């Protein structure tokens, strides 16, 4: 009886031991598929994220290299805000003065271009900026108003009497100035040419230019003016004759009279009245050409000059 109980008890212990081992294995198996697996997945996720960042940085670096020139690569020069009247020849002249059409993309190159353009008389207040793929040149373009000939030489002057070297600008109405007193020496391009008769002619042309912008922008009157004669400026040849006369392209005389601001000395129409008469005539008849022997602006008794048959 005692031996049977011992065997039974021993059998019970073996069963209990087996059950404990199974629970332990099951616990170990469950633990490996739980936290350990999660930790492994976390590591894999981090690795994937880091790999993605590295790939992105490499791609971005290649993209930047393709789109942004390096400091030693050549980039083009860009002339910004170029007026429509500036010819291709004039733009090429400015780029040549800048030192070429391509430069490195850095501040030293921008400074060099700015220094070179300091001698470009056609551009004032020059600024050179570095952009992502070019050097950008900005400045105020000097607009020529009149053409002056001295012997075999010819040059322009702008509204500030700055001398500009001759470059064809076919899109502008350039008026010749004639009758200047003896020209012994002209200043170099970029310098102001101070002389009273030249200043008187340029002042009238600038007033006509402003009137064209506001009154006749679609058909500027200046395109029909060929020249302005100041040979009798201040009556130096004949006191009673008109001091300043403009000529249309068909040689029609447009009698202006005294220089701007001096009309009261000679009992002429005011400067404003002269402009009003001229533009009233131009708007009424549509042209200054082939209609009148002359157009008198200085007589204060005339409101609007009438065309007179030339012949």
C-alpha positions, 0 to 999 in steps of 0.5 A, spaced: 500 500 500 505 504 501 509 503 495 503 504 491 502 511 494 509 512 493 509 511 485 503 515 485 506 521 488 512 520 484 508 520 478 504 526 480 511 530 481 513 528 474 506 530 471 507 537 475 514 538 472 512 537 465 506 542 466 511 547 469 516 546 463 511 547 458 509 553 462 516 556 462 517 554 454 510 557 453 512 563 457 519 564 453 516 563 446 511 568 448 516 573 450 520 572 444 514 574 439 512 580 444 517 585 446 523 582 443 519 583 436 517 590 437 524 592 439 527 589 433 521 592 429 523 599 432 530 598 430 528 597 423 524 603 422 529 607 425 534 604 420 529 605 414 528 613 416 535 614 417 537 611 410 531 615 407 534 621 410 541 620 407 538 618 400 534 625 400 540 629 402 544 625 396 539 627 392 538 634 394 545 635 393 545 633 386 539 637 385 543 643 388 549 642 384 545 641 377 541 648 378 546 652 382 552 654 379 558 653 384 563 658 385 568 657 380 562 656 374 561 661 369 554 665 370 551 670 365 550 677 366 543 680 365 541 687 364 535 688 368 529 693 366 532 695 359 527 700 356 524 698 349 528 704 346 535 701 347 538 697 341 541 690 341 548 694 339 547 698 345 546 692 350 552 689 347 556 695 348 554 695 356 556 688 357 563 689 353 564 695 358 562 690 364 568 685 362 564 680 358 558 676 358 560 670 363 563 671 370 563 667 377 558 667 381 560 670 387 561 677 391 568 679 388 565 678 381 559 682 382 564 688 385 568 687 379 562 688 374 560 694 378 567 697 378 567 696 370 560 699 369 562 706 373 565 708 366 559 706 362 556 713 361 549 710 358 548 707 365 547 711 372 546 709 379 549 702 377 547 696 382 550 689 381 546 683 385 548 676 385 542 671 383 542 663 384 544 663 377 546 670 374 549 676 376 543 682 375 545 689 373 540 694 374 541 702 373 538 708 370 538 709 363 540 715 360 535 717 354 538 721 349 534 727 347 539 731 341 544 730 336 550 734 336 555 734 330 562 737 331 566 736 324 566 729 323 564 727 330 557 726 333 554 725 339 548 725 344 546 729 350 541 727 355 536 732 359 542 733 364 546 735 358 551 729 359 555 727 353 553 720 350 557 717 345 554 715 339 550 709 338 544 708 333 538 708 337 533 708 332 527 707 336 528 714 339 526 721 336 533 724 336 533 732 334 539 735 331 541 741 335 544 746 330 547 753 330 551 752 336 556 758 337 564 756 335 565 749 338 572 749 340 572 743 345 567 738 347 567 734 353 568 726 353 562 722 354 559 722 361 561 729 362 556 735 363 557 740 357 555 746 360 553 752 355 547 756 355 545 755 347 545 748 348 541 748 355 536 752 351 535 747 346 535 741 350 530 745 355 525 746 349 526 738 347 525 736 354 518 740 355 516 737 348 518 730 350 514 731 357 508 733 353 508 727 348 508 722 354 501 726 357 498 729 350 500 724 344 503 718 347 501 714 341 504 719 336 509 723 339 510 730 336 517 729 336 518 724 331 516 730 326 521 735 328 528 734 325 532 740 328 532 746 333 536 752 331 539 756 336 544 760 331 540 767 334 540 765 341 539 771 345 539 775 338 546 774 337 545 775 330 539 779 329 535 782 335 529 782 332 529 775 329 526 769 333 532 767 337 530 759 337 526 756 331 525 748 330 524 745 323 519 739 322 522 734 317 519 737 311 523 744 313 516 747 316 519 753 321 516 752 328 518 759 331 519 758 338 522 765 340 526 766 346 529 761 351 524 758 356 523 763 362 525 769 358 518 770 354 516 776 358 523 780 356 520 780 349 513 780 350 512 773 347 507 768 349 508 764 355 512 758 355 505 754 357 501 758 351 507 756 346 506 749 348 499 749 348 498 752 341 503 747 338 499 741 340 493 744 339 495 745 332 498 738 332 492 734 334 487 738 330 491 737 323 494 730 325 501 732 323 506 738 322 508 736 315 505 739 309 500 744 311 503 750 313 509 755 311 511 756 318 507 755 325 508 762 329 508 760 337 511 767 340 506 772 338 501 772 344 495 775 339 495 768 336 491 763 339 492 757 334 496 758 328 493 756 322 496 752 316 498 757 310 499 754 303 507 754 302 506 756 295 
